[in-house]
Every structure is written in C-alpha cells, then in structure tokens.
C-alpha cells in the first residue's frame, strides 16, 4: 500500500445499520468512501461495547479498499494478531491502552498491519515524539472516545498543527476521529489532517436501500475540506 497524503474520507460503521454491515460497507465504498473505519470498544477502556475480530473478518470480504481498525480496548496486545488475521489494513491503539506503546506498535507491524497510535483529547502531541519512526498513522480524537455523534473539541486543531510539524516528510497519516462535519473538516484539513473519520455525518439520511445520501454527505465533507 503506497503512501498518499490526498484527503480521504473514512466512514465509521459505528453509525451504520448493525444488522446489515456487509451491505453498508459496500454501499459507502460505492458512494465514494476511501477507507472503512471500524471502531472497536470493550466497555473497559471506553464506556461502550461494539464488536471484535469476528465482525472484522465477516465484513472484510465486503470491503474492496482499506479496512481501518481503531482499537479502543485495554489491554490491547493480546488481540493484535486476531485483528490482523481478520484482515485489518491499519490497526490503531491508544497510547494509554497498555504499559508499553512502543512494544504494541512493534507487534502491530510484526503482525503485518500498518501501525496507528491514537491520542485522546487530553493526550498531548508530545506523547508520540519518540514513536514517529514506528507509526504509519496518528489518530487525533476530536471527541472523547466511546460514542458516536459527539461535538467536536476545537482545542484539538492546534494539536494537529503540532503533529504536522513534528512529522515533517515522514509518510505518516494524520487521522481525525470525532465530530467531523462540513463545518469542522476545513479546520483540520488546513491544520494538516488527511484522513477524516465521520459516522453520523456520512450515514444520516441514507440506507442500504437509499445510499445516495451517503455520497452526498461525503461529497459535502470533501468539498468543504478542499476549501481549507
């Protein structure tokens, strides 16, 4: 997978129809999604429970492009191989998800996936300063992790700027997760983000039977970000 810093829209299936995941993944890709984002929550690291490796393995055949798996679980290391075997292209773990994030990132790459590290709103950009040569993606949480549909935390825009400066010419994606809309997309794109995760902002108004709104919603986000 070659590195490409062009803007990508990564709909979060947390906002999709849980009874129809395969068709939803196919629908959003057909409507223009660049990546499919899978939010994995354990009810321990975050106050919600979603799904695990079996769900990822089940939807993988329905995804033609990138499956971007965000692990909001702790401890995380014991589950890396299972998510890699399920077909994850990117596996992202939080700095706080285990005692040794350096070892976690090594394990992700060792399992054959691209390695991501996630920063909660209160986690500073400096937390990844000594990890930059080990990561392929930095996920900036612009809401507190655990639930979809939350409001964007504007203080995180400056964090994105700091990360963009730290990264330099390294082939590292900056991903934004939380509260992405046509109003907030330009803020983070201008600051240096290139992957925008959006849940309710993509899926609102549409369905597998009527997927056109998915495309309309993604085009609106993409167009707004391009104006940054």
C-alpha positions, 0 to 999 in steps of 0.5 A: 500500500503506497503512501498518499497524503490526498484527503480521504474520507473514512466512514465509521460503521459505528453509525451504520445499520448493525444488522446489515454491515456487509451491505453498508460497507459496500454501499459507502465504498460505492458512494465514494468512501476511501477507507472503512473505519471500524471502531472497536470498544470493550466497555473497559477502556471506553464506556461502550461495547461494539464488536471484535475480530469476528465482525472484522473478518465477516465484513472484510470480504465486503470491503474492496479498499482499506479496512481501518481498525481503531482499537479502543480496548485495554489491554490491547496486545493480546488481540493484535494478531486476531485483528490482523488475521481478520484482515485489518489494513491499519490497526490503531491503539491508544497510547494509554491502552497498555504499559508499553506503546512502543512494544504494541506498535512493534507487534502491530507491524510484526503482525503485518498491519500498518501501525496507528497510535491514537491520542485522546483529547487530553493526550498531548502531541508530545506523547508520540515524539519518540514513536514517529519512526514506528507509526504509519498513522496518528489518530487525533480524537476530536471527541472523547472516545466511546460514542458516536455523534459527539461535538467536536473539541476545537482545542484539538486543531492546534494539536494537529498543527503540532503533529504536522510539524513534528512529522515533517516528510515522514509518510505518516497519516494524520487521522481525525476521529470525532465530530467531523462535519462540513463545518469542522473538516476545513479546520483540520484539513488546513491544520494538516489532517488527511484522513477524516473519520465521520459516522453520523455525518456520512450515514444520516439520511441514507440506507442500504436501500437509499445510499445516495445520501451517503455520497452526498454527505461525503461529497459535502465533507470533501468539498468543504475540506478542499476549501481549507 
